[in-house]
Amino acid sequence: MECRLTMQEKLNDLRKERNLKYAELKKATGISVSTLQRMENDAEVGISYQDIVTIARFYDVSADYLLGFTDNRKYRNIAIDELGLTDDAIEVLKSRKLNNRLVCEILSHPSAKPLFNAMEVYQILVLT
C-alpha cells in the first residue's frame, strides 16, 4: 500500500523540521502568515505558482515534490548512470518486489555504511 503525503502535510513537515514559526517563515519568504497557515491546513486553498516556487526555493525542495509528482525532495529524472546500479538492481527496483521506500530508508540510515562494509568483508572471506 502506498501512502503519499499531501502538500499540506509536506509543508507542515518542512516547517516543523526547521522549528519555524509562521512569523519567521513570513519574514523569510514574504508570504503572509494567513496564506502560510491556509497552505498547510486547507486542502481546497488555491496556491499561486509564485508561492510554490518561493516555498520550494526556501526549503530547497523541488516544486514537483510539493505538488506530489515525486516523493523525492530534490532529485527528479536523475541519469541512471549516476547511481552506479547494475542492470539487475534496476530490474529489481522497477519490479516493486521489494519495498523501495524501505530500501531507501536502509540506505540512508547512519548505520548503513558499517553494515555494508561488514557485508563486503563477509563476501570476501566466505563467498569467494
N, C-alpha and C positions, 0 to 999 in steps of 0.2 A: 504494500500500500504506500502510495506516495503522498507525502504531506508537504504542501507548499505554503510558505508564509505569504500573507497578504502584504501589499505595500505598506499598509498602516502598521503591521507588526514589524516589518523591516525598519521603518523609520523610527519606531519606538525603541527597538533593539539598538540601533545605531546610536541614538541619543543617550540611552542608558549606559552603553558600553563606555562612552566618554564622560559619563557622570555630568551631563549638561542639563541645566535648567533651561526652560523655554526662553527666558530673558537673555541668557548667554548665547543661545542659538540665534536669536533675533539679531543680536549685536554682530555676530559673525557673518550672517547671511543677508541681513537686510529684509528678511521676511517677517511679517508681523506675527506676534505671539498667537493671535486668534487664528491666523491661517495655519501656523505650525501645529496648533492643537487640533484643528479640523483635519489636517493632513494625516495625523496619527490616529484619530478617533472616528472619523466618519468615512465609511466606505463609499458613500454617494457623492462626496465632495469632488468638484471639478478642480483639478490641479493644473495650473498653467505649465507649459513646457519650460518656460523660463525658470519657474520654481524647481522643477525636477532637475534641470541642468545645474542650478545653483546648489541644491542639496547634494546631488551626485558629486560635484566637484569638492564641496566642503568635506564630505565623508570619504572621498577618494574611492568611490564605487562607480560602477557603470550604471548608466540610465537603464540599460537592459535588465540589470539586477533589480532595480527599484520597480520596474514595470512588469516583472515576472517572466521575462523571456528566458532568463537563466538563473540558476541558483548560485552562480559564481559571482562574487563581488567585483572582481577586477577583470578576469580573463574571459574573453569571448573569441571564438574562432582562432585559437592559437594553432600554429603549424604543428602537426603531429610529430614531425621530426624533432622538434624542440623538447619533447617529452622523453625521448630515448626509449620508447616502448617497442617491444618486439611485435611482429605481426600476430603471434599467438595471444599475447597480452591484450592487444587491441580487440581481437575477436572475443575474448572472454569478457572484457568490459562492455563491448557492444551488445553481447548476448543478454545482458542483465541477469545472468545466472547467479552472479554474486550481488550482494547488496553494495552497490557502488558508493553510496553515502558512507557506509561503514568502512569500506576500503579507504576512502578519503580521510575519515577520522583517524584510522590507524596510522596512515602515512604521515599525518600532520601532528601526531602526538609526540611530545618530547621524548618519550621512551622508545620511539620507533628506531632511531639510529642505532642505539645499542642492541636492540633486538635483531635488526638486520645484520649488524656486524657479527653477532653470535651465530646467526643462521649461515652466514658466509663461511665462518670458521668450521661449523658443523659440516657444511657441504664439502669443504676441502679435506677435512680429516676423515669423514665417514663415507661420503658418497663417491669419492674418487679413488 
